[in-house]
Amino acid sequence: MRAVLGLMWVLHWLPLPVLGRLGEGVGSLLFMLIKKRRHITLTNLSLCLPQLSEAERLAIAKRHFQVYARSVLERGILWWASEARLNRLIQIDPAVPMAAMADGPTILMCPHFVSLDVAGVAVMLESSLCSIYTQQRSKVFDEALRKGRSRFRPVKLFSRAEGVKPIIRAMREGLPFFMLPDMDFGAKDAEFVPFFGVPAATLTAVPRIAATTRAKVIPVIATILPDYKGWKVTFHEPWQNYPGEDIVAATRYMNAFIEQEILKAPAEYFWAHKRFKTRPPGEPSVY
């Protein structure tokens, strides 16, 4: 792993157009070699985008592997590049909502697009934050990841096993909660709500924490700019009257929002994850 990190450090000095094309080449190779993830990706696309032809879904899947591999190599820029270079490469629209975050508890809801780490850096260039963290198997990579994500501002990272209490405490101390809500972590603390019309075990943490802390929910989406110019991080307006009284309806609202954002850049969503791994009782695996 030290060799991999060393390679990432060396490559981060490359101009982004060179590094981006290199990552896309690696992704094209991985699409041919990693049959299991290719199958998961194509299965997800067939379930979520059945209106597209098989050829269209195949093209999205290939492009997804390219941009995902690219995002891994480009992470070296996020971890080691200068603040000036990051400011040149990250386009923020309209701006990091500092006033809104200072005005009370805030959840920055960031779905799993491949450039989500860019969204985290965009915030940390301006503000500290807290988030949930999954420890990496490699201690060396784990240390590099933690340092890379906290090099500009102090960051409080909590394990999922700690539950929500430390997160709520940090939010009440003024830290925005950077949350990734759209992966399948099983049926615990989740509801089966539609995701592109397919029942998906979806964490209800966003509406529940928003209700408990009276936090505003601000969606943030990170996407790739064309022509290897960098990335765009879009901060949306806070959701109004959210979550309301119905937690399941609020969770469905969240999924619907994520769906509409995916349709704007379908190849950049994390399709290689088993989003439908947990099935409703009695339903067979889709994979």
C-alpha positions, 0 to 999 in steps of 0.5 A, a space after each residue: 500500500 505504501 507503494 500505491 500511495 507513493 505512486 499517487 503522490 508522484 502522479 498528483 504533480 501531473 496536469 489534470 488532463 494527463 492524470 484524468 486521461 490516465 485514470 480513464 485508461 485504467 478504468 477501461 481496463 478494469 471494466 474488462 477485467 473486474 467481471 463482478 463489479 461490471 455485473 453489479 453495475 449493469 444490474 443496477 443500471 437495468 433496474 434503475 434506467 430500464 427506459 434506456 437501451 442495453 447499448 446505452 446502459 453499457 456505455 454508461 457502465 463503461 464511462 462509470 468505470 472510467 470516471 471512478 478510476 479517474 477519481 481514485 487517482 485524482 484523490 492525490 490532488 485532493 490530499 497533497 496539492 496546494 490550496 491555490 491549485 485546489 481553488 483553481 480546479 474546484 468551481 463552487 456554485 454558488 458558494 460554500 453556505 457559511 452563513 447558513 451553517 453558522 446560523 444553526 445545525 446543518 446537514 450537508 447531504 452528499 450522495 455517492 457521486 464519484 467526486 464526493 471527496 471534492 465536495 468534502 474538500 470544498 467545505 474544508 477549505 472554508 470550515 471544519 465539519 464532522 462526518 461518519 467514517 469507515 476505517 480502512 483495512 490498510 492502516 497505512 491507507 487509513 492514515 493517509 485518508 484521514 490526514 488527507 481529509 483533515 489537512 485544512 481544518 480539524 475534522 471530527 470523524 465518528 465510526 458508524 458503531 458509535 451511533 448518532 449521539 456524538 454526531 448530534 453533540 458535534 452539530 450542536 457545537 457548531 460543526 456541519 454534518 457531512 453525510 453520505 446517506 445512500 448506501 445499503 447498510 442493511 435493514 437496521 435504521 433503514 426503510 424500504 423506499 423506492 429508488 428509481 422505482 425499486 424498493 431500496 433499504 435506505 437509511 432514515 438518518 437524514 430526516 431523523 437527525 434533522 428532526 432531532 436537531 432542527 437542522 437544515 438539510 443542504 444537498 451538495 453534489 460534486 461532478 466533473 467539469 468537461 475538458 479536464 478543467 476540474 470539478 464543480 461542487 453545487 450547494 443547493 438551497 436548504 430543503 423547506 419544511 423538512 422533514 415534516 411528520 412522516 419520516 418515511 415520506 421524508 426519506 422518499 423525498 431524499 431519494 427522489 432528489 438524488 434520482 433527479 441529480 443522477 439523471 444529470 450525470 448518470 455515469 458519475 453515480 456510484 453504480 458499482 455498489 450493491 445498492 439493492 443488496 438488502 431485499 424486502 422479506 421474501 424477495 430474492 437477490 437481484 445480483 
